[in-house]
Amino acid sequence: MKKNIARPGRTIQENVKTPIHVSGLKIGMHVCELDRPWLETPFILQGFTINDQKDIDTLAEYCEYVYVEGAEDKWQAAEERAVLSKPAAKPKAYDNTTSNKNEYHRAASIHNTARQLTRSFMDDVRLGQGINIQEVKASVSECVSSILRNPDSMMWLSKIRKKDDYTAEHSLNVGILAITFGRHLGASEEDLNKLGFAGMLHDVGKMRTPNEVLNKEGKLTEAEFKTMQDHATHGRDILMNHKNIYHGAVDVAYSHHESLDGSGYPRKIKASGITDFTRIITLCDVYDAITSDRVYKTGQSSLEALKILYQNKGIKYDEKLVTDFISCIGLYPPGSIVELKNGMAGIVISTNYRNRHLPKVLLLRDSEKMPMPEKVINLEQLSRKNDQEHIIKSIKSNGSFGIRIESFIEKGLTIE
């Protein structure tokens, strides 16, 4: 990936929101708000640019009025922005080379090996030993191969989480997310291996954080929070003690809590000092942390995590990468717990890439939230019958209504 370099201050454009009737929409306008909830539409991004007449026709089908953004000039200081040092190469387009069904068992074996390895090297670091870098690279390479064949199986398996083993599983999940996101961005296979390696090792410094701080259930004191923040510096030092380490992984371990606006830690550097790889890993780290159960909090839904990233785009997180990340994850990724308008609830088991708000759902709870005979429904097919009751009302966190995704995966539930 490319390094970032600073540029002098300049005048930039700041957006202003204006209501407009759908009859007045034109290609190129940026729609930032609708006259109805986004979840009742097929638009995955809560804010997008109209690219063609089809976008206008779809908006007219669902809305009467929308809000578009116009621009006003605003001065931006030099240290608050960064540009790529050279034009981006043409992204590589990847196609799935196998089905979910065919990839699943291979992916399960690769994922199981990677989980064991991550726990093992975390334990080694905790005991003051070194990391077998070649083993980590080999495991990451297997993950990359699986995700290149079909990313859905590995992403599905990453839903298996145990809060008592959070740090190791979080590290593996961030590596898987980073590879999947890199594939979505069209990164080369070499860069996918670097992203996975950096993602898997990004939190290794937490093995030097005392357990009473790392796993504290209540709010951290100021001193404890400072101790927690030190894991970024510890991660840098641990990785730098290994010969022939990929330097990008060192930078990610040291910088993944930095923010574009300079509000992060440990160095409070701004945009120009944060590399592309670190920006990518940061998004994966925040997303997985928000959606995971911890000893001191319950994980939030995927949608809530994406909202938090979206609200901070261009402030803490790279604006374009946030938009791309939301597109990569999707509105209702497989494994999401959803509630329908009729009160029923279940697990999303398949994404509908044409109409993302109408996936396949395995129903597990009736309208009273009581267990019911398992039944798969295709919301797209039901929508053709004008069935408004089988529309997703909301997306819930794992464990809602007594539904835990990992228990169903362990029982053999797979994506379609």
Secondary structure, DSSP 4 states (H G I P E B T S, - for coil): -PPEE----EEEEEEEEEEEEGGG--TT-EEEEESS-GGGSS-SSSSEE--SHHHHHHHHHH-SEEEEEEEEEEEE-GGG--EESSPPPPPPP----S-HHHHHHHHHHHHHHHHHHHHHHHHHHHTTPPP-HHHHHHHHHHHHHHHHH-HHHHHHHTT---GGGHHHHHHHHHHHHHHHHHHHHT--HHHHHHHHHHHHHTTGGGGGS-HHHHT-SSPPPHHHHHHHHTHHHHHHHHHHTSTT--HHHHHHHHHTT--TTS--SSS---GGGS-HHHHHHHHHHHHHHHHS-BTTBPPPPHHHHHHHHHHTBTTTB-HHHHHHHHHHH-SS-TT-EEEETTS-EEEEEE--SSSTTS-EEEEEE-TTS-EEEEEEEEHHHHHHTT--SSSEEEEE-TTGGG--HHHHHHTT----
